[in-house]
Amino acid sequence: MYVFPTVSFFSRPTRGKKEKHLLIYMRISLHGNSRDISLNQKINLGQWDVHKQQVKGNSENSRMINQLLVDMKNKVFKLQMKYSQSEELLSLEEIVQTIKGKTTKGKTLLELIDLHNTYKQGLVGIDITHTTLMRYKTVRLHVEQFLKEIHKRDDILLAKLKNAHAIEFEAFLKTNLNIGHNTAVKYVRNLKTIIRYGIDIELLNKDPFIKHNIILPSCWTKRLVVLS
């Protein structure tokens, strides 16, 4: 079941000043965790309505701040609608970064594979064989098919990759494509090589598949059920 984030607002007194004011904060909660974000809005003591979670009064400043609160809540609502429709999991950190205006699209997995394969193509006959290049190109085809059939999407951001994707990909190769164990393991290793290339060219800060060492038993005959 898709879990929606909750949003609330509250105030805290300023610190270290003789003349106290209140600073307004936004609290976002998701999956049992929460983050507080300062909205950089200061009001006088007694101006905050705890029950309505807004600024009291009808002054221009009060209306402006209250509209900001509505806008912030709508921003979270639009983000959660986007993710619920695409069946992606929305993280608390992504909500926080969106509110702070720090989100960037970033590169995707298929884009990284294309960059890697273009780089390797220039090394054919020097560092690698044509057969090796074709294996990397086959990895791209399998990854694209994996994303479409299992995750119902055309691509995935590198920032969204998790260890579970490597496990699922290996299972997909063995159970959905009926690829033998040894060949499937080679494809997974090729994919991990591509991920390390992404780290080398600074598209990734760390290896999302570093913990992947699970080898599925050969008795698996059922088709893949996506790990939740």
C-alpha positions as CSV (number, residue, x, y, z in Angstrom):
1,M,0.0,0.0,0.0
2,Y,1.3,3.4,-0.9
3,V,2.1,5.6,2.1
4,F,1.5,9.3,1.9
5,P,3.6,11.8,3.7
6,T,2.0,14.1,6.3
7,V,2.7,17.8,6.7
8,S,2.3,20.1,9.7
9,F,3.6,23.5,10.8
10,F,4.7,24.8,14.1
11,S,6.7,27.6,15.7
12,R,9.8,27.9,17.9
13,P,11.2,30.9,19.9
14,T,14.4,32.4,18.5
15,R,17.5,31.9,20.6
16,G,20.1,34.2,22.1
17,K,18.2,37.4,21.7
18,K,16.6,39.7,24.3
19,E,13.6,40.4,22.1
20,K,12.1,37.0,21.4
21,H,10.3,36.1,18.2
22,L,8.9,32.9,16.7
23,L,10.4,31.1,13.8
24,I,8.0,29.0,11.6
25,Y,8.9,25.4,10.8
26,M,7.5,22.7,8.5
27,R,7.4,19.1,9.6
28,I,7.3,16.3,7.1
29,S,6.6,12.8,8.3
30,L,6.9,9.6,6.2
31,H,7.4,5.9,7.1
32,G,7.7,6.7,10.8
33,N,10.5,9.3,10.3
34,S,10.2,13.1,10.2
35,R,12.2,16.1,9.3
36,D,11.8,19.7,10.4
37,I,12.5,22.5,7.9
38,S,12.8,26.2,8.8
39,L,10.8,28.4,6.4
40,N,12.8,31.4,7.4
41,Q,9.7,33.3,8.5
42,K,9.8,35.3,11.8
43,I,6.7,36.5,13.6
44,N,6.0,38.2,17.0
45,L,5.3,36.2,20.1
46,G,1.5,35.4,20.3
47,Q,1.0,35.6,16.6
48,W,1.0,31.8,16.0
49,D,-2.3,29.9,16.1
50,V,-1.3,26.4,17.3
51,H,-4.6,24.8,16.4
52,K,-5.0,26.2,12.9
53,Q,-1.2,26.0,12.3
54,Q,-1.1,29.4,10.8
55,V,-0.4,33.1,11.6
56,K,-3.1,35.0,13.3
57,G,-4.6,38.1,11.9
58,N,-5.3,39.6,8.5
59,S,-2.3,41.8,8.0
60,E,-0.4,41.7,4.7
61,N,2.5,39.9,6.4
62,S,0.1,37.3,7.9
63,R,-1.6,36.6,4.6
64,M,1.8,36.3,2.9
65,I,3.1,33.8,5.4
66,N,-0.1,31.8,5.4
67,Q,0.0,31.6,1.6
68,L,3.5,30.3,1.8
69,L,2.3,27.5,4.1
70,V,-0.3,26.6,1.6
71,D,2.2,26.6,-1.2
72,M,4.6,24.4,0.7
73,K,1.9,21.9,1.5
74,N,0.8,21.9,-2.2
75,K,4.3,21.3,-3.3
76,V,4.5,18.1,-1.2
77,F,1.0,17.1,-2.4
78,K,2.0,17.4,-6.1
79,L,5.2,15.4,-5.5
80,Q,3.3,12.6,-3.8
81,M,0.8,12.5,-6.6
82,K,3.5,12.2,-9.2
83,Y,5.1,9.3,-7.3
84,S,1.9,7.5,-6.5
85,Q,0.9,7.5,-10.2
86,S,4.2,6.1,-11.3
87,E,4.3,3.5,-8.5
88,E,7.7,4.8,-7.4
89,L,8.5,5.1,-3.7
90,L,8.9,8.6,-2.5
91,S,11.6,9.2,0.1
92,L,11.7,11.7,2.9
93,E,15.0,13.1,1.8
94,E,13.6,13.7,-1.7
95,I,10.7,15.7,-0.3
96,V,13.1,17.8,1.9
97,Q,15.4,18.5,-1.1
98,T,12.4,19.5,-3.2
99,I,11.1,21.9,-0.5
100,K,14.6,23.4,-0.3
101,G,14.8,23.7,-4.1
102,K,17.9,21.5,-4.4
103,T,16.6,18.7,-6.6
104,T,18.4,17.9,-9.9
105,K,17.3,15.3,-12.4
106,G,20.7,13.7,-12.7
107,K,21.8,10.9,-15.0
108,T,19.8,7.7,-15.5
109,L,21.1,4.1,-15.6
110,L,20.6,3.6,-19.4
111,E,22.4,6.9,-20.0
112,L,25.3,5.7,-18.0
113,I,25.4,2.4,-19.9
114,D,25.4,4.3,-23.2
115,L,28.3,6.5,-22.0
116,H,30.2,3.4,-20.8
117,N,29.6,1.5,-24.1
118,T,30.6,4.5,-26.2
119,Y,33.8,4.8,-24.2
120,K,34.5,1.0,-24.6
121,Q,33.8,1.1,-28.3
122,G,36.9,3.3,-28.7
123,L,39.0,0.7,-27.0
124,V,38.0,-2.2,-29.2
125,G,41.2,-3.8,-30.4
126,I,43.2,-1.9,-27.8
127,D,42.0,-3.0,-24.3
128,I,38.9,-5.1,-25.1
129,T,37.7,-7.4,-27.9
130,H,34.6,-6.8,-30.0
131,T,33.0,-9.7,-28.2
132,T,33.3,-7.9,-24.9
133,L,31.7,-4.8,-26.4
134,M,28.8,-6.8,-27.7
135,R,28.3,-8.3,-24.2
136,Y,28.0,-4.8,-22.7
137,K,25.5,-3.9,-25.4
138,T,23.6,-7.0,-24.6
139,V,23.6,-5.9,-20.9
140,R,21.9,-2.7,-22.0
141,L,19.2,-4.6,-23.8
142,H,18.6,-6.8,-20.8
143,V,18.5,-3.9,-18.4
144,E,16.0,-2.0,-20.6
145,Q,13.8,-5.1,-20.7
146,F,14.2,-5.6,-17.0
147,L,13.1,-2.1,-16.2
148,K,10.1,-2.3,-18.5
149,E,8.8,-5.7,-17.5
150,I,9.5,-5.7,-13.8
151,H,9.4,-2.0,-12.8
152,K,7.1,-0.8,-15.6
153,R,9.3,2.1,-16.5
154,D,11.6,3.2,-19.3
155,D,14.6,4.1,-17.2
156,I,15.7,4.9,-13.6
157,L,17.8,7.7,-12.0
158,L,21.2,6.6,-10.8
159,A,20.3,8.2,-7.4
160,K,17.4,5.7,-7.1
161,L,19.5,2.6,-7.5
162,K,19.6,0.2,-4.6
163,N,21.2,-3.2,-3.9
164,A,17.8,-4.8,-4.5
165,H,17.9,-3.8,-8.1
166,A,21.0,-6.0,-8.6
167,I,19.3,-8.9,-6.9
168,E,16.2,-8.5,-9.0
169,F,18.2,-8.1,-12.2
170,E,20.0,-11.4,-11.6
171,A,16.7,-13.1,-10.8
172,F,15.2,-11.6,-14.0
173,L,17.9,-13.0,-16.2
174,K,17.6,-16.5,-14.7
175,T,13.9,-16.8,-14.4
176,N,12.3,-14.5,-17.0
177,L,14.9,-14.8,-19.7
178,N,15.9,-18.4,-18.9
179,I,19.6,-17.5,-19.0
180,G,22.0,-20.0,-17.3
181,H,23.6,-19.3,-14.0
182,N,27.1,-18.6,-15.2
183,T,26.1,-16.3,-18.1
184,A,23.6,-14.4,-15.8
185,V,26.4,-13.9,-13.3
186,K,28.7,-12.5,-16.0
187,Y,26.0,-10.0,-17.1
188,V,25.5,-8.8,-13.5
189,R,29.3,-8.4,-13.2
190,N,29.3,-6.4,-16.4
191,L,26.6,-4.2,-15.0
192,K,28.6,-3.7,-11.8
193,T,31.6,-2.8,-13.9
194,I,29.5,-0.1,-15.6
195,I,28.4,1.2,-12.2
196,R,32.1,1.5,-11.1
197,Y,32.7,3.4,-14.4
198,G,29.9,5.8,-13.2
199,I,31.8,6.3,-10.0
200,D,35.0,7.0,-11.8
201,I,33.4,9.7,-13.9
202,E,31.7,11.1,-10.8
203,L,28.1,10.4,-11.8
204,L,27.8,8.3,-8.6
205,N,29.2,8.9,-5.2
206,K,29.1,5.3,-4.1
207,D,28.3,1.8,-5.5
208,P,24.6,0.9,-4.8
209,F,25.4,-2.7,-5.6
210,I,28.4,-3.1,-3.3
211,K,26.5,-5.6,-1.0
212,H,25.3,-7.7,-3.9
213,N,26.7,-11.2,-3.4
214,I,23.5,-13.3,-3.4
215,I,23.6,-16.3,-5.8
216,L,20.1,-17.6,-6.5
217,P,19.7,-21.4,-6.4
218,S,19.2,-23.2,-9.7
219,C,15.9,-24.6,-8.4
220,W,14.2,-21.3,-9.0
221,T,11.7,-22.0,-11.7
222,K,9.0,-19.4,-10.9
223,R,9.1,-16.0,-12.5
224,L,10.4,-13.1,-10.6
225,V,8.3,-11.5,-7.9
226,V,9.6,-8.0,-7.4
227,L,11.3,-7.5,-4.0
228,S,9.4,-4.9,-1.9
